[in-house]
Amino acid sequence: MCPDMDSLRGQLLIASPALEDPNFHRTVVLVTEHTADGAMGLILNRPAQTPVEEIAPELGLLVDATDLVYVGGPVGEEAVIVLAEFEDPSEAAAPVMGGLGFVPADADEADLATRLRRARVYAGYAGWGPGQLDGEIDEEAWILEPAAVDDAFAEDVTSLWSTVLKRKGDEYALLS
């Protein structure tokens, strides 16, 4: 992490047209961790074709079992991650921003379900080694925008990339 840059946790990374990696074409990534050791995020706008009930039926207590699993990124694609909006943010295994955080792996789903506002299930995540994300930002591969909790639960994810660019305004609205 650049010494003059604060953590990007809670920021959105909007893939710029200069980003050539097909894993991230027109993606919106929520940065969930960013330290000197690296960064982690979840792609918010890549639904898979698989419903939650096929991958992790026990999570049907936290989300509608017919909801689609989202492809969180190309790293650890077998990992199932639940991002949720908590009534009490201190219950998150790892807080991201506001009431948004990760559901603890050992959570009692039936008990926790009553204390979540909403949740979404991801397979995999996006990850960067030390300084890698900072380098990509310096190369203008990503456009930064503060995240809103609602971004993580957008209903129309197919237009999330353009919606966030329009919200950013100016020349970014034209890009959208």
DRENPA-3360 file (N, C-alpha, C; in nm, 2 decimals, always signed):
BEGIN
1 = MCPDMDSL = +0.09/-0.12/+0.00/+0.00/+0.00/+0.00/+0.09/+0.12/+0.00 ~ +0.06/+0.22/-0.09/+0.14/+0.34/-0.09/+0.13/+0.41/+0.04 ~ +0.24/+0.46/+0.09/+0.24/+0.52/+0.22/+0.15/+0.65/+0.23 ~ +0.12/+0.71/+0.12/+0.04/+0.83/+0.12/-0.11/+0.79/+0.10 ~ -0.14/+0.66/+0.08/-0.28/+0.62/+0.05/-0.34/+0.55/+0.17 ~ -0.45/+0.59/+0.21/-0.52/+0.52/+0.31/-0.58/+0.39/+0.26 ~ -0.63/+0.31/+0.35/-0.69/+0.18/+0.30/-0.81/+0.21/+0.21 ~ -0.83/+0.13/+0.11/-0.94/+0.14/+0.02/-1.06/+0.06/+0.06;
9 = RGQLLIAS = -1.05/+0.00/+0.18/-1.17/-0.08/+0.23/-1.29/+0.01/+0.22 ~ -1.40/-0.05/+0.17/-1.53/+0.02/+0.15/-1.54/+0.11/+0.03 ~ -1.44/+0.10/-0.06/-1.44/+0.17/-0.19/-1.48/+0.07/-0.30 ~ -1.53/+0.12/-0.40/-1.56/+0.04/-0.52/-1.44/+0.06/-0.62 ~ -1.41/-0.04/-0.68/-1.32/-0.04/-0.80/-1.40/-0.06/-0.92 ~ -1.40/+0.03/-1.01/-1.48/+0.02/-1.13/-1.38/-0.01/-1.24 ~ -1.39/-0.12/-1.31/-1.30/-0.16/-1.42/-1.30/-0.05/-1.53 ~ -1.18/+0.00/-1.56/-1.18/+0.10/-1.66/-1.16/+0.03/-1.80;
17 = PALEDPNF = -1.19/+0.10/-1.91/-1.17/+0.03/-2.04/-1.03/-0.01/-2.06 ~ -0.93/+0.05/-1.99/-0.79/+0.01/-2.00/-0.76/-0.12/-1.94 ~ -0.85/-0.17/-1.85/-0.82/-0.30/-1.79/-0.85/-0.42/-1.88 ~ -0.75/-0.49/-1.92/-0.76/-0.59/-2.02/-0.79/-0.73/-1.97 ~ -0.78/-0.75/-1.84/-0.80/-0.88/-1.78/-0.95/-0.92/-1.79 ~ -0.97/-1.03/-1.87/-1.11/-1.07/-1.89/-1.19/-1.11/-1.76 ~ -1.12/-1.14/-1.65/-1.18/-1.17/-1.53/-1.25/-1.05/-1.47 ~ -1.21/-0.93/-1.51/-1.26/-0.80/-1.45/-1.32/-0.71/-1.55;
25 = HRTVVLVT = -1.35/-0.75/-1.68/-1.41/-0.67/-1.78/-1.55/-0.61/-1.73 ~ -1.56/-0.48/-1.72/-1.68/-0.41/-1.68/-1.73/-0.46/-1.54 ~ -1.64/-0.49/-1.45/-1.68/-0.53/-1.32/-1.68/-0.41/-1.22 ~ -1.75/-0.43/-1.11/-1.75/-0.34/-1.00/-1.71/-0.43/-0.88 ~ -1.60/-0.39/-0.82/-1.55/-0.47/-0.71/-1.56/-0.39/-0.58 ~ -1.61/-0.45/-0.48/-1.61/-0.39/-0.34/-1.48/-0.43/-0.27 ~ -1.40/-0.33/-0.23/-1.28/-0.37/-0.16/-1.32/-0.40/-0.02 ~ -1.29/-0.52/+0.02/-1.33/-0.56/+0.16/-1.21/-0.56/+0.26;
33 = EHTADGAM = -1.09/-0.55/+0.20/-0.97/-0.54/+0.29/-0.85/-0.48/+0.20 ~ -0.77/-0.39/+0.26/-0.66/-0.33/+0.19/-0.56/-0.29/+0.29 ~ -0.45/-0.36/+0.29/-0.34/-0.33/+0.39/-0.21/-0.34/+0.31 ~ -0.10/-0.32/+0.38/+0.03/-0.33/+0.32/+0.06/-0.47/+0.27 ~ -0.02/-0.57/+0.33/+0.00/-0.71/+0.29/-0.08/-0.75/+0.16 ~ -0.16/-0.66/+0.11/-0.24/-0.69/+0.00/-0.38/-0.64/+0.01 ~ -0.47/-0.69/-0.08/-0.61/-0.64/-0.08/-0.70/-0.76/-0.13 ~ -0.82/-0.75/-0.08/-0.93/-0.85/-0.12/-1.05/-0.77/-0.15;
41 = GLILNRPA = -1.13/-0.83/-0.24/-1.26/-0.77/-0.28/-1.35/-0.87/-0.34 ~ -1.47/-0.83/-0.36/-1.58/-0.91/-0.42/-1.63/-0.84/-0.54 ~ -1.64/-0.91/-0.65/-1.71/-0.86/-0.77/-1.86/-0.86/-0.74 ~ -1.92/-0.74/-0.75/-2.06/-0.73/-0.72/-2.16/-0.76/-0.83 ~ -2.11/-0.76/-0.96/-2.20/-0.77/-1.07/-2.17/-0.89/-1.16 ~ -2.14/-1.00/-1.10/-2.12/-1.13/-1.18/-2.20/-1.24/-1.12 ~ -2.33/-1.25/-1.15/-2.41/-1.36/-1.10/-2.37/-1.49/-1.18 ~ -2.37/-1.60/-1.11/-2.34/-1.73/-1.17/-2.48/-1.78/-1.21;
49 = QTPVEEIA = -2.48/-1.89/-1.27/-2.61/-1.95/-1.31/-2.66/-2.06/-1.21 ~ -2.59/-2.06/-1.10/-2.62/-2.16/-1.00/-2.69/-2.10/-0.88 ~ -2.80/-2.16/-0.84/-2.87/-2.11/-0.72/-2.80/-2.15/-0.59 ~ -2.82/-2.08/-0.48/-2.76/-2.11/-0.35/-2.79/-2.25/-0.31 ~ -2.91/-2.29/-0.33/-2.95/-2.43/-0.28/-2.87/-2.54/-0.34 ~ -2.81/-2.52/-0.46/-2.72/-2.62/-0.52/-2.58/-2.63/-0.46 ~ -2.53/-2.51/-0.41/-2.40/-2.51/-0.36/-2.39/-2.52/-0.21 ~ -2.48/-2.45/-0.14/-2.48/-2.45/+0.00/-2.62/-2.43/+0.05;
57 = PELGLLVD = -2.70/-2.55/+0.05/-2.84/-2.54/+0.09/-2.86/-2.49/+0.23 ~ -2.76/-2.51/+0.32/-2.77/-2.46/+0.46/-2.78/-2.30/+0.47 ~ -2.73/-2.24/+0.36/-2.74/-2.09/+0.36/-2.88/-2.04/+0.32 ~ -2.97/-2.13/+0.29/-3.10/-2.09/+0.25/-3.18/-2.03/+0.37 ~ -3.12/-2.03/+0.49/-3.18/-1.96/+0.60/-3.14/-1.81/+0.60 ~ -3.02/-1.78/+0.53/-2.97/-1.64/+0.53/-3.02/-1.57/+0.40 ~ -3.04/-1.64/+0.30/-3.08/-1.58/+0.17/-3.19/-1.67/+0.11 ~ -3.26/-1.63/+0.01/-3.36/-1.71/-0.06/-3.28/-1.82/-0.12;
65 = ATDLVYVG = -3.31/-1.95/-0.10/-3.24/-2.06/-0.16/-3.23/-2.06/-0.31 ~ -3.33/-1.99/-0.38/-3.32/-1.98/-0.52/-3.24/-1.86/-0.57 ~ -3.19/-1.78/-0.48/-3.10/-1.67/-0.52/-2.98/-1.73/-0.59 ~ -2.93/-1.66/-0.69/-2.81/-1.70/-0.75/-2.68/-1.67/-0.67 ~ -2.59/-1.76/-0.68/-2.46/-1.74/-0.62/-2.39/-1.64/-0.71 ~ -2.30/-1.55/-0.66/-2.23/-1.45/-0.74/-2.08/-1.50/-0.75 ~ -2.02/-1.47/-0.86/-1.88/-1.50/-0.88/-1.80/-1.38/-0.81 ~ -1.74/-1.40/-0.70/-1.68/-1.30/-0.63/-1.54/-1.26/-0.68;
73 = GPVGEEAV = -1.48/-1.35/-0.76/-1.35/-1.33/-0.82/-1.29/-1.46/-0.86 ~ -1.17/-1.45/-0.92/-1.10/-1.57/-0.97/-1.02/-1.64/-0.87 ~ -1.01/-1.59/-0.75/-0.93/-1.66/-0.65/-1.02/-1.75/-0.56 ~ -0.98/-1.87/-0.53/-1.05/-1.95/-0.43/-1.20/-1.97/-0.47 ~ -1.22/-2.01/-0.60/-1.35/-2.02/-0.65/-1.44/-2.12/-0.58 ~ -1.37/-2.21/-0.51/-1.45/-2.31/-0.43/-1.49/-2.26/-0.29 ~ -1.44/-2.14/-0.25/-1.47/-2.08/-0.12/-1.61/-2.02/-0.13 ~ -1.69/-2.04/-0.03/-1.83/-1.98/-0.03/-1.82/-1.87/+0.08;
81 = IVLAEFED = -1.85/-1.75/+0.04/-1.84/-1.63/+0.12/-1.98/-1.57/+0.13 ~ -2.02/-1.53/+0.25/-2.15/-1.46/+0.26/-2.12/-1.32/+0.31 ~ -2.16/-1.22/+0.23/-2.15/-1.08/+0.26/-2.29/-1.04/+0.31 ~ -2.30/-0.97/+0.42/-2.43/-0.94/+0.48/-2.44/-0.80/+0.53 ~ -2.56/-0.75/+0.55/-2.58/-0.62/+0.62/-2.63/-0.66/+0.76 ~ -2.56/-0.64/+0.86/-2.59/-0.68/+1.00/-2.66/-0.57/+1.07 ~ -2.76/-0.61/+1.15/-2.83/-0.51/+1.24/-2.72/-0.46/+1.34 ~ -2.64/-0.54/+1.39/-2.53/-0.51/+1.48/-2.40/-0.54/+1.41;
89 = PSEAAAPV = -2.33/-0.44/+1.36/-2.20/-0.46/+1.28/-2.10/-0.54/+1.36 ~ -2.10/-0.54/+1.49/-2.00/-0.61/+1.57/-2.01/-0.76/+1.56 ~ -2.12/-0.81/+1.50/-2.14/-0.95/+1.48/-2.07/-1.00/+1.35 ~ -2.02/-0.91/+1.27/-1.96/-0.95/+1.14/-1.82/-1.02/+1.18 ~ -1.78/-1.12/+1.10/-1.65/-1.18/+1.12/-1.54/-1.08/+1.08 ~ -1.57/-1.00/+0.98/-1.48/-0.90/+0.93/-1.57/-0.79/+0.88 ~ -1.57/-0.67/+0.95/-1.65/-0.56/+0.90/-1.59/-0.50/+0.78 ~ -1.67/-0.45/+0.69/-1.62/-0.38/+0.57/-1.65/-0.23/+0.57;
97 = MGGLGFVP = -1.78/-0.20/+0.60/-1.82/-0.06/+0.61/-1.96/-0.05/+0.66 ~ -1.99/+0.05/+0.74/-2.13/+0.06/+0.80/-2.17/-0.08/+0.86 ~ -2.28/-0.13/+0.83/-2.33/-0.26/+0.88/-2.29/-0.37/+0.79 ~ -2.21/-0.35/+0.69/-2.17/-0.45/+0.59/-2.05/-0.53/+0.64 ~ -2.05/-0.66/+0.63/-1.94/-0.74/+0.67/-1.96/-0.89/+0.63 ~ -1.87/-0.97/+0.67/-1.87/-1.11/+0.64/-1.94/-1.19/+0.75 ~ -2.02/-1.29/+0.71/-2.09/-1.38/+0.80/-1.98/-1.48/+0.86 ~ -1.97/-1.49/+0.99/-1.87/-1.59/+1.05/-1.90/-1.73/+0.99;
105 = ADADEADL = -1.79/-1.80/+0.97/-1.80/-1.94/+0.91/-1.87/-2.03/+1.01 ~ -1.85/-2.01/+1.14/-1.92/-2.10/+1.23/-2.05/-2.04/+1.29 ~ -2.11/-1.95/+1.21/-2.24/-1.89/+1.26/-2.35/-2.00/+1.26 ~ -2.44/-1.98/+1.35/-2.56/-2.06/+1.36/-2.66/-1.98/+1.26 ~ -2.68/-2.04/+1.14/-2.76/-1.97/+1.04/-2.90/-1.93/+1.09 ~ -2.96/-2.02/+1.16/-3.10/-2.00/+1.20/-3.11/-1.88/+1.30 ~ -3.01/-1.88/+1.39/-3.00/-1.77/+1.49/-2.96/-1.64/+1.42 ~ -2.86/-1.64/+1.33/-2.81/-1.52/+1.27/-2.91/-1.46/+1.17;
113 = ATRLRRAR = -2.99/-1.54/+1.11/-3.09/-1.49/+1.01/-3.18/-1.39/+1.06 ~ -3.21/-1.39/+1.18/-3.31/-1.29/+1.24/-3.24/-1.16/+1.26 ~ -3.11/-1.16/+1.26/-3.03/-1.03/+1.28/-2.96/-0.97/+1.16 ~ -2.99/-1.03/+1.04/-2.94/-0.98/+0.92/-3.05/-0.90/+0.85 ~ -3.01/-0.79/+0.79/-3.10/-0.72/+0.70/-3.11/-0.78/+0.57 ~ -3.00/-0.82/+0.51/-2.99/-0.89/+0.38/-2.85/-0.95/+0.37 ~ -2.84/-1.05/+0.27/-2.72/-1.11/+0.25/-2.71/-1.16/+0.11 ~ -2.58/-1.18/+0.06/-2.56/-1.24/-0.07/-2.44/-1.33/-0.06;
121 = VYAGYAGW = -2.45/-1.44/-0.14/-2.35/-1.55/-0.14/-2.26/-1.54/-0.26 ~ -2.13/-1.55/-0.23/-2.03/-1.54/-0.34/-1.94/-1.67/-0.34 ~ -1.90/-1.71/-0.46/-1.80/-1.81/-0.47/-1.67/-1.74/-0.52 ~ -1.57/-1.75/-0.44/-1.44/-1.69/-0.47/-1.44/-1.54/-0.44 ~ -1.32/-1.49/-0.47/-1.30/-1.35/-0.44/-1.19/-1.29/-0.53 ~ -1.17/-1.16/-0.53/-1.06/-1.10/-0.60/-0.95/-1.07/-0.50 ~ -0.82/-1.10/-0.53/-0.71/-1.08/-0.44/-0.59/-1.02/-0.51 ~ -0.52/-0.94/-0.44/-0.40/-0.87/-0.49/-0.29/-0.88/-0.38;
129 = GPGQLDGE = -0.17/-0.91/-0.43/-0.05/-0.91/-0.34/-0.01/-0.77/-0.29 ~ +0.09/-0.77/-0.21/+0.14/-0.64/-0.16/+0.17/-0.54/-0.28 ~ +0.11/-0.42/-0.27/+0.13/-0.32/-0.37/+0.07/-0.34/-0.51 ~ +0.02/-0.46/-0.54/-0.04/-0.49/-0.67/-0.16/-0.40/-0.70 ~ -0.25/-0.39/-0.61/-0.37/-0.31/-0.64/-0.33/-0.16/-0.66 ~ -0.24/-0.11/-0.57/-0.19/+0.02/-0.59/-0.13/+0.05/-0.72 ~ -0.06/-0.05/-0.77/+0.00/-0.04/-0.90/-0.10/-0.03/-1.01 ~ -0.20/-0.11/-1.00/-0.31/-0.12/-1.10/-0.39/+0.02/-1.10;
137 = IDEEAWIL = -0.40/+0.08/-0.98/-0.47/+0.21/-0.97/-0.38/+0.31/-1.04 ~ -0.25/+0.31/-1.01/-0.16/+0.40/-1.07/-0.16/+0.39/-1.23 ~ -0.18/+0.27/-1.28/-0.19/+0.25/-1.42/-0.33/+0.28/-1.48 ~ -0.42/+0.33/-1.39/-0.55/+0.37/-1.43/-0.64/+0.25/-1.48 ~ -0.61/+0.13/-1.43/-0.69/+0.01/-1.46/-0.83/+0.02/-1.39 ~ -0.83/+0.09/-1.27/-0.95/+0.10/-1.19/-0.98/+0.25/-1.17 ~ -1.11/+0.27/-1.16/-1.17/+0.40/-1.12/-1.23/+0.38/-0.98 ~ -1.19/+0.47/-0.89/-1.24/+0.46/-0.75/-1.37/+0.54/-0.73;
145 = EPAAVDDA = -1.45/+0.48/-0.64/-1.58/+0.55/-0.60/-1.61/+0.50/-0.47 ~ -1.65/+0.59/-0.37/-1.70/+0.54/-0.24/-1.82/+0.44/-0.26 ~ -1.82/+0.33/-0.19/-1.93/+0.24/-0.20/-2.05/+0.28/-0.11 ~ -2.17/+0.24/-0.15/-2.28/+0.25/-0.07/-2.33/+0.11/-0.03 ~ -2.38/+0.09/+0.08/-2.42/-0.05/+0.12/-2.51/-0.11/+0.02 ~ -2.60/-0.03/-0.04/-2.70/-0.08/-0.14/-2.63/-0.13/-0.26 ~ -2.50/-0.08/-0.29/-2.43/-0.14/-0.41/-2.41/-0.29/-0.40 ~ -2.39/-0.33/-0.28/-2.36/-0.48/-0.26/-2.48/-0.56/-0.28;
153 = FAEDVTSL = -2.60/-0.50/-0.28/-2.72/-0.58/-0.30/-2.81/-0.52/-0.42 ~ -2.74/-0.46/-0.51/-2.81/-0.41/-0.63/-2.90/-0.52/-0.70 ~ -3.02/-0.48/-0.73/-3.11/-0.58/-0.80/-3.07/-0.59/-0.94 ~ -3.04/-0.48/-1.01/-3.00/-0.49/-1.15/-2.85/-0.48/-1.17 ~ -2.79/-0.60/-1.14/-2.64/-0.60/-1.15/-2.59/-0.58/-1.29 ~ -2.67/-0.61/-1.39/-2.62/-0.59/-1.52/-2.59/-0.45/-1.56 ~ -2.65/-0.36/-1.49/-2.63/-0.21/-1.52/-2.55/-0.15/-1.40 ~ -2.50/-0.22/-1.31/-2.42/-0.16/-1.19/-2.30/-0.09/-1.24;
161 = WSTVLKRK = -2.22/-0.14/-1.33/-2.10/-0.07/-1.38/-2.14/+0.07/-1.43 ~ -2.24/+0.08/-1.52/-2.28/+0.21/-1.57/-2.35/+0.30/-1.47 ~ -2.42/+0.24/-1.38/-2.49/+0.32/-1.27/-2.39/+0.38/-1.18 ~ -2.28/+0.31/-1.14/-2.18/+0.37/-1.05/-2.10/+0.47/-1.13 ~ -2.07/+0.45/-1.25/-2.00/+0.55/-1.33/-2.08/+0.68/-1.34 ~ -2.21/+0.67/-1.37/-2.30/+0.79/-1.38/-2.30/+0.86/-1.24 ~ -2.31/+0.79/-1.14/-2.31/+0.85/-1.00/-2.18/+0.93/-0.98 ~ -2.07/+0.88/-1.03/-1.94/+0.94/-1.02/-1.94/+1.08/-1.09;
169 = GDEYALLS = -2.01/+1.08/-1.20/-2.03/+1.21/-1.27/-1.92/+1.25/-1.37 ~ -1.93/+1.37/-1.41/-1.84/+1.43/-1.51/-1.81/+1.34/-1.63 ~ -1.68/+1.32/-1.66/-1.64/+1.24/-1.77/-1.67/+1.09/-1.76 ~ -1.69/+1.05/-1.63/-1.72/+0.91/-1.61/-1.86/+0.88/-1.65 ~ -1.95/+0.98/-1.64/-2.09/+0.96/-1.68/-2.09/+0.94/-1.83 ~ -2.01/+1.00/-1.90/-2.00/+0.99/-2.05/-1.94/+0.85/-2.08 ~ -1.85/+0.80/-2.00/-1.79/+0.67/-2.02/-1.90/+0.56/-2.01 ~ -1.99/+0.58/-1.92/-2.09/+0.48/-1.89/-2.18/+0.45/-2.00;
% end
